[in-house]
Amino acid sequence: MNTNTCKVINCDSTELVYSGTDAFMLGINTETYCYKCANAYAQIDRVMSKVRQDYLDSLTPASTLTTSD
């Protein structure tokens, strides 16, 4: 019987992500988070990655984005 629970505070789920493929695709370690919390993490990570990239792109001067022949 599995006695491990999700590491997220206030989540008592024991349906942890055991598949290495699933864990890789969700960007988490196996046997650490349940599928619900892992999916939430993955969605937040995707959105924040775009926000970070947009911010970094805004810091790049336009003159460095073009090349001259």
N, C-alpha and C positions, 0 to 999 in steps of 0.2 A: 504494500500500500504506500502510495506517495504521500509524504508528510511535508514536502516543501511547499511553500506558498510564495506568491508573487512578492517581490521586494518593494513594490509601490505602497506607500503608507495608505492605510484604510482599504486595501484590496486583499481579500482573504482567498482569492482564487487559487486552486491547486492545479488548474489546467495550464501548466507551464509549457513554453515552447521548448520542445526536446529535439526537433529536427534541425540538423545543422544547416540545411538548405533554407528552411524558414527563418532561422536566426540570422543567417547571412543576409537574406533579402530584407529583413526588418532592421538590420543594423544593431543587433543586440547579442549578448552571450546566451548560450543555451542554458536551460534550467534556472533562469533568473526572473523572467517576467512572464505573465500570462499573455495569451493572444490579444485580449482586449487592450491591455496596457501597452503591449509591444506595437500594436497597430496605431494607437494614439501617438506614441513616441515617433513612429515612422512618418505619420502625417505632419506632426509639428516640425520634425527635422527637415522634411521636404520644403515646407513653407519658409522656415527660417533660413535654409540654404539659399533660397532665391532672394530673400531680403538682404542677407549678407552680401551676396554677389552683386545685387543692384547697388548697394551702398559702396562697395569697393569700386565698381564701375564708375560711379559718380565722382570718385576721387581721382580718377585717371584723366589727366588733361587731354583734351580733344586732339591736340597737336601730336601726341604720341600714338594716336590710333590710326594715323594715315601714313602711307609710305610714299616716297618720291622716287620716280624712275629716272 
